[in-house]
Amino acid sequence: MATLEPGVTDSPAAVRGGLYLLLGVAPTKDQINVAFHGQYGYFRDELYYLACSDHLDWGYVDHPPLSIAILKVIRLVFGDSLYAIRFPAALAGGASVVLTGLMARKLGGGRFAQGLAAFCIALSPVVLGNGARSFSMNAFDLLFWAWGAYVFIAILIGGSPRLWLWLGVIVVAGLMNKYSMLFFAAGAGVGLLLAGRWRDLRTSAPWIGAAIATAIFLPHLIWEARLGWPSLEFMRNAAESKNVKLPAGEFLVGQILQTGLGQSLVWISGLAFLFRARGMPSIRAVGWMFVAVASVMLVTNAKAYYLSPIYFPLVAAGAVAIDRTASRRRLGWLRPAIGALVLVFSLIALPFAVPILPIDTFVRYQNALGMTPKAEERDRAADVPQSYSDMFGWEGMVSQIADAYARLTPEERRHAVIFARNYGEAAAIDFFGRRAGLPRAICPHNNYWYWGSGDPEMTTAIVIGGERTLEANLADLTGPGRFDTATLAATTSCDHCRPLENGRMIFICRGPHFRFRDIWVDERHFV
């Protein structure tokens, strides 16, 4: 195997030993995830994903189709309990752990370097969190970046040109899961050029890989084109009116919080190692890839976690660097010291990544650390991070809507419509409302807008009001051309939920002077 420095061996026994170590670390991480999959409730986006899986398509306004197809298979085989749908996310994180250890081996690392790399990733808040808190495309995004980085490193250290074909397949699979894989592809290209590997781009293999990727991605592109590129509209609106603009300093601090404080010492060492590596200057392409992608995300005001998938190869390189420093400079104590730092800081951060604590205990814990939440989007922050607050309040809200629905006459229920303001509310109604016999919600938010405006013969509507006073909501619902009457049926109340969903008024509206299908074009809300 090609190595960065001479003298690093890769005997069959060493390979087996390292692999056994990795296959021990990854399942341990998965067990931590699975143990707490049922601690809180369904996450807002998770409920939306469940709704999307009831409407299979080649694309969705706010994400590509792969994760939804995976979820559909899971539901058909295992059901839709929290344990069933979250287990694949945990497995994806476990695979990322193994791939990072294998990257360390590709970079010439021995058993300790492989183990340290895997250990760092297994305890990384972003990897643990994506494997524990919900089913989402983000867990698979981490996996595709790790897999792609492994193959990219193999190419750089002298692997077969045919690996470009595999890299093309990995990139397009990642794109079919989340568009951020474009950053991987662009960053890899920039890295090749800045590392002096431009000759790779003059061979046919990378372009054949790109052609394969384009062919696989084509059905999704056709879906986008046919509907007028809704995902571009979504991303533009989100950047302008939804996401909080982070100062550069907060973005950089976010990188440390996402990857872990101890892990940051490792990946920073890895970045330096990549640029200073002897015997294999081409590996600098991975370092330049990080610089290019991080710079673009800083300039474009990306959320802090958007950059988190890029750290796998840096952690692998850092583990190799630390191992070599410890062995060549007689600093053997460095190995256990780094391992201890990673462990201690990871344990402190663990309750923020995995819901290991009862929620009230968690609130006291975060407050004791001075880690009160900041708003990640342009609404008020809850008393817990949004990754947890969006797990609370859904069943209570749906129960109140079901009570309002039960108060309708049988004739009113025949042509009743339930109108929700956002996809979280609508998806919760669709998921939890089945037991109460509720009709599917209608909602103009993101892909729900495409799923229709409900019964065209509507005689009654249950409407979740906006974030306004009672008087303002009543004026809106009973204004010219709306409903004859609007009666307040309930007001939501939930502990630890996002403030957006607390105190929402639920109205029973009768005597419509319109049909939702007549105003549906103007209601469209992609953000």
Helices and strands as residue ranges (DSSP letters): H 12-35, H 44-53, H 66-78, H 82-106, H 111-122, H 125-132, H 137-156, H 163-177, H 181-194, G 198-202, H 204-226, H 230-241, H 248-259, H 261-276, G 281-283, H 284-299, G 304-310, H 311-328, H 334-353, H 359-368, H 386-389, H 394-406, H 410-414, E 416-419, H 423-432, G 433-436, G 446-451, E 460-464, H 470-477, E 483-491, G 499-501, E 505-512, H 516-523
